[in-house]
Amino acid sequence: MNATLRGIVYVSVWVVIWGTISSLMDWMLLVGEVYESGTAGQAITFIAYGAATVVLATRFSDRFLAASDETAADKE
């Protein structure tokens, strides 16, 4: 798999992870009546989980994306 495609897949997977986890947490907070739909609390939930996802994706990127660099070097 080339580096560009690998990067697109990597980012796409993290977007799905962010969306799934933040939506589940949002649902739990809505059901628990911690806040109502459309309020600042809901926005903060998605922003906070988005920030956490960016941090995790950045930290794990070397493990996933470096593998393509090693593979390309092996082929040469």
C-alpha positions as CSV (number, residue, x, y, z in Angstrom):
1,M,0.0,0.0,0.0
2,N,1.5,3.4,-0.9
3,A,2.2,6.1,1.7
4,T,-0.6,8.4,0.5
5,L,-3.3,5.7,0.7
6,R,-2.0,4.5,4.0
7,G,-2.2,8.0,5.4
8,I,-5.8,8.5,4.1
9,V,-6.8,5.1,5.7
10,Y,-5.1,6.1,9.0
11,V,-6.9,9.4,9.3
12,S,-10.3,7.9,8.2
13,V,-10.1,5.2,10.9
14,W,-9.4,7.8,13.5
15,V,-12.3,9.9,12.3
16,V,-14.6,6.9,12.7
17,I,-13.1,6.2,16.2
18,W,-13.7,9.8,17.2
19,G,-17.2,9.9,15.9
20,T,-18.2,6.6,17.5
21,I,-16.8,7.2,20.9
22,S,-17.9,10.8,21.2
23,S,-21.4,9.9,20.0
24,L,-21.7,7.1,22.5
25,M,-20.5,9.4,25.3
26,D,-22.9,12.1,24.1
27,W,-25.8,9.7,24.1
28,M,-25.0,8.6,27.7
29,L,-24.9,12.3,28.8
30,L,-28.2,13.0,27.0
31,V,-29.9,10.0,28.5
32,G,-28.5,10.9,31.9
33,E,-29.9,14.4,31.5
34,V,-26.5,16.0,32.1
35,Y,-27.2,18.4,29.3
36,E,-29.7,18.9,26.5
37,S,-29.3,18.5,22.8
38,G,-27.8,21.6,21.1
39,T,-26.2,23.1,24.2
40,A,-22.6,24.1,24.8
41,G,-22.1,20.8,26.8
42,Q,-22.7,18.8,23.7
43,A,-20.2,20.9,21.7
44,I,-17.7,20.6,24.5
45,T,-18.1,16.8,24.5
46,F,-17.3,16.5,20.8
47,I,-14.5,19.0,20.9
48,A,-12.9,17.3,23.9
49,Y,-13.0,13.8,22.4
50,G,-11.8,15.3,19.1
51,A,-8.7,16.8,20.9
52,A,-8.1,13.5,22.7
53,T,-8.3,11.6,19.3
54,V,-5.8,14.0,17.7
55,V,-3.4,13.4,20.5
56,L,-3.7,9.6,20.3
57,A,-3.6,9.6,16.5
58,T,-0.4,11.7,16.5
59,R,1.3,9.4,19.1
60,F,0.4,6.2,17.2
61,S,1.2,7.6,13.8
62,D,4.8,6.6,13.8
63,R,3.9,2.9,14.4
64,F,1.4,2.8,11.5
65,L,2.9,5.1,9.0
66,A,6.6,4.2,9.5
67,A,5.8,0.7,8.4
68,S,5.2,2.0,4.9
69,D,8.6,3.7,4.9
70,E,10.4,0.5,5.9
71,T,8.5,-1.5,3.2
72,A,9.4,1.1,0.5
73,A,13.1,0.9,1.6
74,D,13.0,-2.9,1.5
75,K,11.7,-2.9,-2.1
76,E,14.5,-0.6,-3.3
